[in-house]
Amino acid sequence: MKIKAIAFFLLLTTFVRAQQPDSLATKKVWSLQDCISYALENNIDIKQVSLNKDGAEVNLKQSKYAKLPDLSSSTSQSFSWGSTIDPITSDFVSQQINATNIGLNTSVTLYNGNQLNNAITQNRLRVEQNELYVEEAKNNISLSILEAYIQILYNMESIEVAQNNLEASEIEVERTKARLEAGTITMIDYTDALSQAATNKTNLISAKNSYAQQIIVLKQLLELDPTVELKIKSLDNPLLEGQMAPSKQEVYQNAIVKMPEIKASELDTSINEKELDIAKGGFLPTLSLTGSLGSGYTSTSDITFSNQLDVNFNQRVGLSLTVPIFSRYQNKAQVANAKIGVEQSKLQLQSAKKDLYQKIETAWQNAVSAQEQVIASKAASLAAEQSYKLAQRKYELNALSTTDLVISQNTYTNAQLNYLQAKYLSILYRGLLDFYQGNEIKL
């Protein structure tokens, strides 16, 4: 029985685990596409903008319903004494009256300067604009993830460089210690080696801290719990050196057509033009159709309550025409403000295009500069590596001081970091240029 119970428990545990959803963070290493896809579904900023879109859709639906007739019911009960007019029979009486009124009322706007139709069109444009705002928010998050992801890649390689330097300096410490004990070097050479090892250890700690801080940034963009372990995937393809950046004018022309912030600014002009049409409609008459059903009971009549409701039943249909004559400058002010809004939206569109061109110009210049720096810094790194190897050999032959070896190692380290920085900046800015052309962000 115990064996059966254990087997049943193990089977139940396996089943429960199978029902639990796998966590992306614990199941695999995250690629850039994994991060972007997850953030687009979970990022708070995107959700907030999406709620604004939902609100715009509600306003559109309400503006459509505004063309339908309204319907309301009313019931009133009144008591009166002395000389008064009977609210049901309209007779003048001098007695206590107990009266009941019930009714249904409806009205529908037939024409109001086309304001209802213009409001529907305007709200439809606002829905489209908010959809573009959602796309813009997604783009902003995607770019933020790209920057954080590339920074993490740089930090990962920086940790590797710092780790290699620490290991090399620890080996030099052992060598200098042996030489010090053998009497072939002075104490200052040994302390220089110790100092370099301590410096390299500090650099490793700093590199790991930078990596951890950037992981936090990426987790926040992904809306991941701080306790979740996050590992990212290294680049599969090496950087293509010498690859020419696309023409910035070509990038800009593609961006003008595809970037949602430009389309949203264009729609803003259309929205303000509809606001102007609505304001102009305030000068035109409003025609409404009204109708009502009603009945009532009065205590001055000897007829029963139910019979009075039948006898006093009435119907009414009417047309109401309202012609604006003087609105205390309200309509003129609304038209004037709407015209100002149209002009402001046109200026904002020009400003949005200028900002976009500035971003593209900056990204293009940085991409060209970073590509040139990649070539130069790679050559410098290779030269510094050969110089450091030669310095190590000389040091092994006791033909180089510890101070000179430390200087050579630091030169090589700086050259490595400069190359890594140039490489990942080049990747970043080329990714930005691809993004502005409407292409998918990928490394």
KEKOLMI-848879 format. One line per 8 residues: number of its first residue (from 1); for each residue x, y, z of C-alpha. Coordinates in pm, 1 decimal. Example, Ala and Ser with C-alpha at 12.3 -4.5 7.8 and 13.67 -1.06 7.14 Angstrom:
1	1230.0 -450.0 780.0; 1367.0 -106.0 714.0
// end
This chain:
1	0.0 0.0 0.0; 286.3 237.9 77.0; 440.6 176.4 -265.0; 108.5 247.3 -434.6; 64.0 564.7 -231.4; 413.5 688.1 -323.7; 354.5 606.3 -689.3; 23.3 792.4 -683.4
9	187.4 1093.6 -516.4; 464.2 1105.6 -779.0; 211.6 1077.8 -1058.9; 0.9 1356.2 -907.5; 306.1 1581.4 -866.1; 406.5 1525.9 -1228.6; 53.9 1609.0 -1343.3; 42.6 1929.9 -1138.1
17	378.2 2042.3 -1273.2; 259.8 1971.0 -1625.7; -37.9 2202.2 -1570.9; 177.3 2491.7 -1456.0; 279.9 2740.1 -1728.7; 647.0 2753.3 -1816.3; 822.8 3077.9 -1749.1; 1013.9 3228.5 -2039.9
25	1277.5 3356.3 -1802.3; 1357.2 3011.2 -1660.9; 1294.1 2809.0 -1974.7; 1531.2 2968.8 -2226.0; 1774.9 3242.3 -2309.8; 1601.9 3555.5 -2438.9; 1671.4 3679.4 -2789.4; 1605.0 4038.5 -2893.8
33	1285.9 3928.4 -3070.9; 1173.7 3744.8 -2753.5; 1221.9 4061.9 -2548.8; 1038.4 4283.7 -2794.9; 745.9 4042.9 -2838.2; 707.3 3999.7 -2462.2; 725.3 4373.0 -2395.2; 464.4 4451.8 -2660.0
41	222.4 4228.7 -2469.5; 309.8 4329.5 -2113.4; 462.8 4677.2 -2097.2; 258.6 4918.2 -1884.1; 316.9 5222.3 -2105.5; 173.0 5039.2 -2405.7; -126.5 4924.4 -2201.9; -195.0 5280.0 -2087.3
49	-191.6 5412.3 -2444.0; -414.9 5121.5 -2548.4; -666.7 5228.7 -2283.6; -672.9 5575.2 -2441.2; -758.7 5407.0 -2771.8; -1040.3 5217.0 -2601.2; -1172.4 5547.2 -2467.2; -1166.2 5697.6 -2817.2
57	-1367.1 5401.0 -2944.8; -1625.3 5457.8 -2670.3; -1653.7 5824.2 -2771.7; -1702.0 5722.4 -3135.6; -1980.7 5484.0 -3042.6; -2148.7 5750.9 -2829.5; -2134.9 6006.0 -3113.9; -2306.9 5755.6 -3343.3
65	-2578.4 5691.7 -3085.4; -2636.8 6068.2 -3058.6; -2827.1 6047.6 -3389.9; -3085.3 5812.6 -3239.6; -3403.5 5929.0 -3062.5; -3392.8 5955.2 -2687.7; -3664.0 5811.6 -2464.6; -3755.6 5899.9 -2109.2
73	-4043.7 5832.9 -1874.7; -4186.0 6062.1 -1611.2; -4421.2 6024.0 -1318.4; -4540.5 6297.4 -1083.0; -4772.4 6310.3 -783.7; -4910.4 6640.7 -656.0; -5138.7 6763.2 -377.2; -5295.4 7108.4 -379.0
81	-5547.2 7305.6 -170.0; -5753.1 7615.2 -235.7; -5825.8 7778.9 -569.9; -5609.9 7627.8 -840.9; -5617.7 7474.7 -1188.4; -5664.5 7100.7 -1209.7; -5344.9 6964.9 -1373.9; -5544.8 6693.2 -1553.5
89	-5872.9 6862.8 -1662.5; -5739.1 7220.5 -1663.3; -6057.3 7327.8 -1481.6; -6045.2 7603.2 -1221.7; -6148.2 7451.2 -889.1; -6146.1 7543.7 -522.5; -6086.8 7217.2 -346.0; -5819.0 6972.3 -244.6
97	-5668.4 6797.0 -549.4; -5473.9 6472.5 -560.6; -5329.2 6438.4 -911.1; -5106.0 6181.9 -1083.8; -4924.9 6237.9 -1414.4; -4740.1 5968.3 -1615.7; -4582.3 5994.6 -1956.8; -4321.0 5890.6 -2217.0
105	-4118.7 6153.4 -2401.9; -3891.0 6127.2 -2702.7; -3700.0 6360.0 -2932.8; -3458.8 6324.0 -3222.2; -3239.5 6581.8 -3391.0; -3315.1 6600.4 -3762.6; -3061.8 6870.7 -3848.3; -2815.7 7076.2 -3648.8
113	-2572.0 7217.7 -3898.3; -2428.5 6870.9 -3970.7; -2260.8 6881.4 -3630.6; -2352.4 6521.4 -3544.9; -2201.8 6380.8 -3866.0; -1891.2 6593.7 -3825.2; -1854.7 6474.1 -3465.8; -1874.2 6112.4 -3582.5
121	-1606.6 6173.4 -3845.5; -1389.7 6356.3 -3592.9; -1414.4 6076.1 -3336.5; -1337.8 5817.9 -3604.9; -1021.5 6013.0 -3686.4; -934.8 6018.8 -3316.5; -965.6 5640.7 -3299.3; -724.8 5611.7 -3592.7
129	-492.8 5860.8 -3425.7; -492.5 5667.4 -3099.5; -414.1 5348.8 -3288.9; -109.7 5530.8 -3426.1; -20.3 5642.8 -3072.8; -25.6 5275.7 -2971.1; 210.9 5195.2 -3258.0; 434.3 5484.1 -3154.2
137	443.8 5355.3 -2795.7; 534.7 5009.6 -2923.1; 812.1 5158.5 -3133.9; 948.3 5355.4 -2838.7; 953.1 5045.9 -2619.4; 1115.6 4843.9 -2897.0; 1390.7 5104.3 -2933.0; 1443.6 5116.1 -2557.0
145	1476.1 4737.7 -2551.5; 1720.4 4749.5 -2843.0; 1940.0 4997.7 -2655.4; 1923.4 4799.6 -2330.1; 1988.3 4470.2 -2508.6; 2295.1 4603.2 -2691.7; 2423.9 4761.8 -2370.9; 2394.5 4423.8 -2199.1
153	2584.7 4257.4 -2483.9; 2859.5 4515.2 -2441.1; 2863.5 4457.4 -2065.3; 2888.2 4081.5 -2117.2; 3198.2 4117.2 -2332.1; 3338.3 4378.3 -2094.7; 3308.7 4124.7 -1812.4; 3495.3 3870.9 -2025.2
161	3773.2 4120.7 -2093.8; 3794.7 4213.4 -1724.8; 3798.3 3845.2 -1623.7; 4082.9 3765.1 -1866.3; 4281.7 4063.8 -1742.6; 4231.6 3959.7 -1381.2; 4347.5 3605.1 -1454.6; 4653.1 3736.5 -1641.4
169	4740.7 3977.4 -1360.2; 4702.8 3702.8 -1097.0; 4948.0 3489.7 -1292.1; 5188.7 3784.9 -1300.6; 5149.7 3822.7 -925.0; 5259.4 3461.9 -875.4; 5553.8 3513.0 -1107.8; 5666.8 3833.7 -941.1
177	5632.5 3672.2 -601.2; 5862.0 3389.6 -708.9; 6110.1 3637.3 -853.4; 6096.7 3848.3 -539.8; 6172.3 3544.2 -328.5; 6455.7 3460.3 -568.2; 6590.7 3813.2 -534.5; 6571.9 3899.0 -907.2
185	6325.0 4187.0 -866.8; 6257.5 4454.3 -610.2; 5959.4 4489.3 -378.5; 5822.7 4775.7 -589.8; 5784.0 4540.7 -886.8; 5588.2 4300.4 -669.4; 5363.0 4574.2 -530.5; 5300.6 4703.3 -885.4
193	5180.8 4355.6 -979.7; 4960.9 4339.7 -670.5; 4820.2 4684.6 -747.2; 4740.8 4585.7 -1105.6; 4565.0 4270.1 -990.0; 4359.3 4470.0 -742.1; 4271.9 4723.7 -1011.3; 4166.4 4448.4 -1249.4
201	3954.4 4291.4 -977.9; 3784.9 4627.7 -922.3; 3727.5 4659.6 -1295.3; 3566.1 4315.9 -1300.7; 3336.9 4408.0 -1011.9; 3243.4 4733.1 -1186.8; 3172.5 4550.0 -1514.1; 2949.6 4298.3 -1335.9
209	2766.9 4579.1 -1157.7; 2703.9 4760.4 -1487.1; 2570.2 4437.3 -1631.7; 2339.1 4386.0 -1333.7; 2209.6 4743.0 -1354.2; 2133.0 4707.5 -1723.4; 1955.6 4377.2 -1660.3; 1729.4 4566.1 -1418.8
217	1653.6 4821.3 -1690.8; 1558.2 4545.5 -1934.5; 1344.8 4368.0 -1672.0; 1151.4 4687.1 -1608.1; 1087.2 4731.6 -1979.1; 961.9 4372.5 -1990.6; 762.2 4417.4 -1667.0; 935.3 4111.0 -1522.0
225	951.0 4039.5 -1151.3; 1289.5 4145.6 -1005.8; 1346.1 3790.4 -876.2; 1322.7 3639.3 -1225.6; 1659.4 3537.7 -1369.6; 1712.2 3694.2 -1711.3; 1973.6 3579.3 -1960.8; 2003.2 3715.7 -2312.2
233	2130.8 3554.7 -2627.7; 2461.7 3661.1 -2779.3; 2485.8 3768.8 -3142.0; 2493.1 3484.4 -3391.0; 2637.9 3683.3 -3679.6; 2957.3 3888.0 -3652.1; 2953.8 4255.9 -3735.1; 2987.5 4320.0 -4107.9
241	3271.7 4568.6 -4129.5; 3278.3 4803.1 -4425.4; 2902.8 4777.2 -4476.2; 2780.1 5108.4 -4613.7; 2501.3 5296.3 -4437.5; 2194.0 5368.5 -4650.0; 2134.2 5717.7 -4782.9; 1990.0 5938.8 -4510.8
249	1750.9 6097.3 -4761.4; 1624.2 5751.3 -4851.4; 1582.1 5668.6 -4483.0; 1395.5 5995.9 -4423.5; 1158.0 5948.1 -4717.1; 1069.8 5598.7 -4593.4; 1028.1 5724.6 -4237.8; 790.9 6005.0 -4341.1
257	558.2 5746.1 -4492.0; 586.4 5477.4 -4223.7; 647.7 5641.1 -3886.1; 323.0 5655.5 -3681.2; 406.4 5988.1 -3514.8; 401.5 6160.2 -3855.6; 71.4 5998.4 -3951.2; -72.6 6094.4 -3611.6
265	30.8 6457.5 -3664.5; -132.4 6456.7 -4007.5; -453.3 6322.3 -3856.0; -437.7 6593.3 -3591.7; -479.7 6852.2 -3867.9; -783.2 6665.4 -4003.1; -931.0 6641.7 -3651.8; -895.5 7016.8 -3601.6
273	-1050.4 7083.9 -3942.1; -1353.9 6882.1 -3833.6; -1360.2 7084.6 -3512.4; -1382.5 7393.5 -3732.2; -1675.1 7243.2 -3925.7; -1852.2 7165.9 -3598.6; -1798.4 7522.5 -3476.3; -1939.0 7665.6 -3800.4
281	-2246.3 7447.7 -3755.6; -2328.4 7654.0 -3447.2; -2445.0 7935.9 -3677.0; -2706.2 7713.1 -3843.7; -3059.9 7626.4 -3724.5; -3142.7 7309.9 -3533.6; -3451.6 7110.6 -3626.6; -3584.3 6846.6 -3385.9
289	-3878.1 6609.1 -3386.4; -4049.9 6555.9 -3051.8; -4324.1 6325.1 -2932.5; -4491.2 6216.5 -2611.6; -4752.3 5980.8 -2465.1; -4923.1 6063.7 -2139.4; -5215.6 6023.0 -1909.3; -5322.1 6118.0 -1560.7
297	-5559.4 6094.8 -1267.7; -5726.5 6366.8 -1065.4; -5928.8 6334.8 -747.8; -6180.2 6595.6 -870.4; -6331.9 6340.0 -1104.3; -6557.5 6056.4 -993.3; -6409.5 5816.4 -1250.1; -6185.3 5540.5 -1119.0
305	-5807.6 5558.3 -1147.5; -5778.9 5298.1 -1424.0; -6066.1 5447.3 -1624.9; -5916.8 5794.1 -1596.0; -5586.3 5669.0 -1731.1; -5775.7 5540.3 -2032.6; -5990.9 5851.7 -2077.2; -5704.3 6099.7 -2022.2
313	-5459.5 5917.7 -2252.6; -5301.6 6168.1 -2494.8; -5044.8 6170.3 -2774.5; -4834.4 6456.0 -2909.8; -4598.5 6499.8 -3206.9; -4418.2 6821.9 -3282.8; -4133.4 6990.2 -3467.5; -3896.4 7227.6 -3294.2
321	-3683.1 7475.8 -3488.6; -3415.0 7676.1 -3310.9; -3243.9 7957.5 -3501.7; -2936.1 8115.3 -3339.1; -2956.8 8494.2 -3350.3; -2713.3 8615.9 -3087.4; -2491.5 8382.8 -2882.5; -2284.1 8648.0 -2702.6
329	-1987.7 8583.7 -2937.5; -1973.5 8218.7 -2833.1; -2003.4 8075.4 -3186.4; -1753.8 8321.8 -3331.8; -1508.2 8244.6 -3053.5; -1541.3 7869.6 -3117.1; -1478.0 7919.7 -3489.7; -1178.1 8143.2 -3420.0
337	-1028.3 7894.0 -3173.4; -1087.6 7608.5 -3419.9; -901.1 7800.0 -3691.6; -613.1 7856.2 -3450.5; -615.1 7483.1 -3372.4; -587.1 7400.1 -3743.1; -286.0 7628.0 -3785.2; -122.6 7493.2 -3468.7
345	-163.4 7134.7 -3588.2; 2.4 7225.1 -3919.9; 297.4 7374.8 -3733.1; 316.0 7068.3 -3508.8; 330.4 6848.0 -3819.3; 623.9 7049.7 -3951.4; 791.3 7025.2 -3611.6; 737.2 6647.5 -3601.8
353	899.5 6612.6 -3944.3; 1193.3 6827.4 -3830.9; 1239.5 6618.8 -3515.7; 1226.0 6299.1 -3719.8; 1484.0 6428.3 -3966.3; 1709.8 6534.4 -3679.8; 1688.8 6186.3 -3527.0; 1767.9 6023.5 -3860.5
361	2051.6 6267.0 -3930.8; 2201.1 6195.7 -3586.9; 2162.5 5819.4 -3625.7; 2314.2 5831.0 -3974.8; 2612.8 6041.3 -3867.6; 2671.0 5817.5 -3566.1; 2639.3 5504.1 -3781.1; 2901.9 5631.3 -4027.2
369	3130.1 5746.4 -3746.1; 3090.5 5422.4 -3550.2; 3166.8 5212.8 -3858.6; 3489.4 5405.2 -3912.6; 3572.9 5368.9 -3544.2; 3516.2 4993.7 -3567.2; 3783.8 4960.5 -3834.4; 4029.4 5188.4 -3655.3
377	3973.4 5046.7 -3306.6; 3996.8 4688.3 -3429.1; 4335.3 4761.5 -3583.1; 4443.4 4933.5 -3262.2; 4321.2 4639.0 -3055.3; 4512.9 4386.4 -3267.2; 4827.9 4598.2 -3246.4; 4790.3 4641.3 -2869.6
385	4739.1 4265.5 -2832.5; 5063.6 4189.5 -3016.8; 5243.0 4454.2 -2813.0; 5113.3 4303.2 -2488.5; 5219.3 3953.5 -2590.0; 5569.0 4081.5 -2671.0; 5575.7 4262.3 -2336.2; 5484.3 3939.1 -2157.8
393	5768.3 3754.5 -2330.1; 6015.7 4027.8 -2241.2; 5891.1 4020.2 -1885.2; 5940.5 3644.0 -1868.7; 6299.4 3700.3 -1984.0; 6342.5 3968.5 -1717.6; 6392.6 4226.6 -1993.1; 6092.7 4440.9 -1894.1
401	5985.9 4595.0 -1569.1; 5654.6 4522.5 -1401.1; 5551.0 4884.2 -1448.9; 5601.5 4863.0 -1825.1; 5409.0 4535.0 -1835.8; 5121.6 4695.4 -1647.2; 5117.5 4987.4 -1889.1; 5111.0 4747.2 -2184.7
409	4825.2 4550.6 -2033.5; 4622.3 4866.3 -1964.4; 4680.9 4985.9 -2320.0; 4556.1 4654.3 -2453.2; 4251.4 4662.7 -2221.1; 4155.1 5012.6 -2329.3; 4194.7 4914.3 -2694.5; 3968.6 4612.8 -2642.9
417	3700.0 4821.2 -2472.5; 3720.0 5090.5 -2740.4; 3667.0 4825.5 -3006.4; 3371.2 4674.2 -2819.7; 3214.0 5015.8 -2773.0; 3254.8 5104.7 -3140.7; 3122.1 4764.6 -3248.0; 2804.7 4781.2 -3045.1
425	2743.5 5148.1 -3123.6; 2766.8 5059.1 -3490.9; 2513.9 4778.4 -3439.5; 2282.3 5013.2 -3248.9; 2282.1 5293.2 -3504.6; 2246.1 5057.2 -3798.5; 1949.0 4906.4 -3616.8; 1802.5 5255.4 -3574.4
433	1838.7 5326.7 -3946.4; 1663.1 4999.4 -4027.8; 1388.5 5088.8 -3782.3; 1328.5 5431.8 -3935.5; 1283.4 5264.9 -4272.5; 1000.3 5059.3 -4127.9; 1196.5 4735.5 -4108.7; 1173.8 4488.4 -3821.6
441	1430.6 4543.6 -3547.6; 1673.2 4254.6 -3550.7; 2042.5 4192.5 -3487.0
// end
